[in-house]
């Protein structure tokens, strides 16, 4: 069991010591004006957690939990959620996530109370506890938190991180732990047929993020903070009703209107214990430094005015997102070969604000490249300048994409193609199709209905341009404009500026170190275009997060798989052809995937010039049966390859040159071209290959709301 302190949840004052507590001092500040000066040496922060529970001798504080339940129910309705929906909770054991458990359990049981077969747990509610495995005590701590949550009637699942490439270094610890944590959340949700995940971020978290991002020169859209609802897309894909479906989870933050103080009150009013992690006060991490600094500014006026600035940014973000959705629907065409066409004439960039136009082009590029990094700085300015120039006459490579004028459009349209020359990982993730597609489809339908419900509410709150204050304001001017509009006072303005400057000092001191690490990391992002493992018969993979690729060898084919030009061949009748005539051995065949290169074009050209065997007749050959079969096998595949290559060349010529290079191709272990599914080329008639353009993250990034 981990070493720790037992604290009182009613007043957050020390009640007694528990277990074998070392002689370290801890700093602790009560929210009820009972100050206890306890502190921990920074080097020991990572190895000690504080477990709190109610053994207080003082009179309990009366907390009206009902008002919190009502506020929580309103937020859940705004997200499109109803008590019968299956929901997962991200739980760490801290006061925030424990308060979330209390409110979610109350919301569930008030609207619909059912238990599972054990009669113990609330139906449709699952708490996910992640054991990061970074400290020896973490397993025991996770078990303790799980026990506490189970006592609330919430079923728990504890998942442990597997650091296959080694545990993260201190400088990247929080980021790596977060990425791993959310991957586990998605996996557990999918395994349990859950489409909604609640996390306990609150208003104080938003304030910290505002200071952090403003110190990094984030724009107005970034200063809007965390979304109220947003879709997370995993690598899990399934096939249903002749279409590929991407598995996603709706991330909901129902506590964004609650304060940190509210979290403690909810736990206290519900007599629930929580965990305090002293590492959250370590100055090694930016969020912790900002949290401590904000804690010293306890003025109600300061907090309310800071939230007012954030709210104004969120209103701007809501307006911009709606404009981008409309513009995408009106001007962007997505082609099956994996590129986009932007109708610049219909776009009419001169009538769109810079902030909306920049967001629009960023969304299109992020979709085509599937690189979900924000596009900032000089790259954003370059793209904005390019998209405003009509007719477009030049080409541009940016953010993993190649942009150029569309052939024949006289510059009125622009192509956006994935650039294989950029340092993007050409990865392919193999996955197996499962037998529970029907259940997953029901899950998808439930999520779609939740999103529809949420949109029906949020669409009523989209402001028009006259109600948005920060449309033409740059990041550095947001506070100035907020002060001019009397959103914040002079005192609040000065305090925010001081917080920003303090964090900028820390940020600049790390610049050289981070730059060096980024350079070394950049080198590893150039990877081979091949799969790390062969794609076997019947397997399916997601290539570069853009294409769903699969292949198999058919046991029997009919003449309709041949191009129309092949019908004149005398040996090709109405009867089916058995796989005995296949030119490859299914058991020996392995396939790898890469993007198209110039050699492929040359190979198709050479293949199209092969001589025809239209005078071939099996019955007239004075050969043995075995030799006859072998000859027919080679002849069928040779003719098919030639005709397929001729058709593929015609299809390639109709494609823009820029779009050809990102098309996936299948090759054998010798590197010989086997198939280009996107343009219908197959080397063998028995080879059934498919490449469907199905990016992991849809155009626009999926549903999100900044209410």
QUIPE-V334916 format. One record per pair of residues at least 24 apart in sequence whose C-alpha atoms are under 7 Angstrom apart, sorted by the first residue. I is the first residue (numbers start at 1). J is the second residue. If there is no record, write none. Layout:
((I/J) (I/J))
//
This chain:
((1/137) (1/140) (2/137) (2/140) (2/141) (3/48) (4/48) (4/49) (4/50) (4/51) (5/50) (5/51) (6/50) (6/51) (6/52) (6/53) (7/51) (7/52) (7/53) (8/52) (8/53) (8/54) (8/55) (8/56) (9/52) (9/53) (9/54) (9/268) (9/273) (10/54) (10/56) (10/60) (10/61) (10/268) (15/55) (15/56) (42/282) (45/278) (45/279) (45/282) (46/279) (47/135) (48/278) (49/276) (49/277) (49/278) (50/275) (50/276) (50/277) (51/274) (51/275) (51/276) (52/273) (52/274) (52/275) (53/273) (53/274) (54/273) (62/269) (63/265) (63/269) (65/266) (65/269) (69/103) (69/107) (72/103) (72/254) (73/107) (75/254) (76/254) (78/454) (78/457) (79/229) (79/454) (80/450) (80/451) (80/453) (80/454) (81/450) (83/107) (83/108) (83/111) (83/112) (84/112) (85/124) (86/124) (86/125) (86/194) (86/196) (87/124) (87/125) (87/126) (87/194) (87/195) (87/196) (87/197) (88/125) (88/126) (88/127) (88/128) (88/189) (88/194) (88/196) (88/197) (88/198) (89/126) (89/127) (89/128) (89/197) (89/198) (89/199) (90/127) (90/128) (90/129) (90/197) (90/198) (90/199) (91/127) (91/128) (91/129) (92/129) (93/145) (93/274) (93/275) (94/274) (94/275) (94/276) (95/263) (95/264) (95/267) (95/274) (95/275) (96/200) (96/263) (97/200) (98/267) (98/274) (99/263) (99/266) (99/267) (100/200) (120/153) (121/153) (121/154) (121/155) (122/153) (122/154) (125/154) (125/155) (126/154) (126/155) (126/156) (127/154) (127/155) (127/156) (127/157) (128/156) (128/157) (128/158) (128/185) (129/157) (129/158) (129/159) (130/158) (130/159) (130/160) (130/181) (131/158) (131/159) (131/160) (131/161) (132/160) (132/161) (132/177) (133/160) (133/161) (186/234) (186/249) (193/443) (195/249) (195/250) (195/443) (195/447) (196/249) (196/250) (196/251) (197/249) (197/250) (197/251) (197/252) (198/251) (198/252) (198/253) (199/252) (199/253) (200/253) (200/255) (201/253) (201/255) (201/256) (202/255) (202/256) (202/257) (202/258) (202/259) (202/260) (203/256) (203/257) (203/258) (203/259) (204/259) (204/260) (207/307) (208/287) (208/290) (208/291) (211/499) (211/500) (214/500) (215/500) (215/503) (215/504) (217/475) (217/476) (218/475) (219/474) (219/475) (220/313) (220/474) (220/475) (221/313) (221/317) (223/310) (223/313) (224/310) (224/313) (224/314) (224/317) (227/704) (227/705) (227/706) (228/252) (228/253) (228/254) (228/705) (228/706) (228/707) (229/253) (229/704) (229/705) (230/703) (230/704) (230/705) (231/702) (231/703) (231/704) (233/696) (233/697) (235/696) (238/433) (238/437) (239/437) (240/437) (246/696) (302/492) (305/487) (305/488) (308/487) (309/482) (309/487) (313/470) (314/706) (315/468) (316/468) (316/470) (316/471) (318/462) (318/706) (319/462) (319/463) (319/464) (320/356) (323/356) (324/356) (324/360) (336/693) (337/663) (337/678) (337/693) (338/693) (339/368) (339/416) (339/417) (339/418) (339/659) (340/415) (340/416) (340/417) (341/413) (341/414) (341/415) (341/416) (342/413) (342/414) (342/415) (343/412) (343/413) (343/414) (344/412) (344/413) (344/414) (345/412) (349/388) (350/388) (355/471) (357/384) (358/384) (363/699) (363/700) (364/699) (365/399) (365/401) (367/697) (367/698) (367/699) (368/417) (368/418) (369/400) (369/401) (369/418) (370/545) (370/546) (370/695) (370/697) (375/399) (400/424) (417/658) (417/659) (418/662) (419/662) (420/662) (423/525) (423/526) (424/525) (424/526) (425/525) (425/526) (425/527) (426/527) (426/528) (426/529) (426/544) (427/531) (427/543) (427/544) (428/531) (428/541) (428/542) (428/543) (428/544) (429/541) (429/542) (429/543) (430/540) (430/541) (430/542) (431/540) (431/541) (432/539) (432/540) (529/594) (529/595) (530/592) (530/593) (530/594) (531/592) (531/593) (534/590) (534/591) (534/592) (535/590) (535/591) (535/592) (536/590) (536/591) (545/695) (545/696) (546/693) (546/694) (546/695) (546/696) (547/691) (547/692) (547/693) (547/694) (547/695) (548/691) (548/692) (548/693) (548/694) (549/690) (549/691) (549/692) (550/689) (550/690) (550/691) (551/688) (551/689) (551/690) (552/687) (552/688) (552/689) (553/586) (553/686) (553/687) (553/688) (554/579) (554/686) (554/687) (554/688) (555/579) (557/686) (561/685) (562/640) (563/643) (563/644) (569/614) (570/614) (571/617) (579/686) (581/632) (581/633) (582/633) (582/686) (583/633) (583/634) (583/637) (583/684) (590/668) (590/669) (591/666) (591/667) (591/668) (591/669) (592/666) (592/667) (592/668) (593/664) (593/665) (593/666) (593/667) (594/664) (594/665) (594/666) (595/661) (595/662) (595/663) (595/664) (595/665) (596/660) (596/661) (596/662) (596/663) (596/664) (596/665) (597/661) (604/645) (604/649) (607/642) (607/645) (608/642) (608/643) (608/645) (608/646) (610/642) (612/639) (613/639) (637/684) (637/685) (640/684) (640/685) (641/682) (641/683) (641/684) (644/681) (644/682) (645/681) (648/679) (648/680) (648/681) (651/679))
//
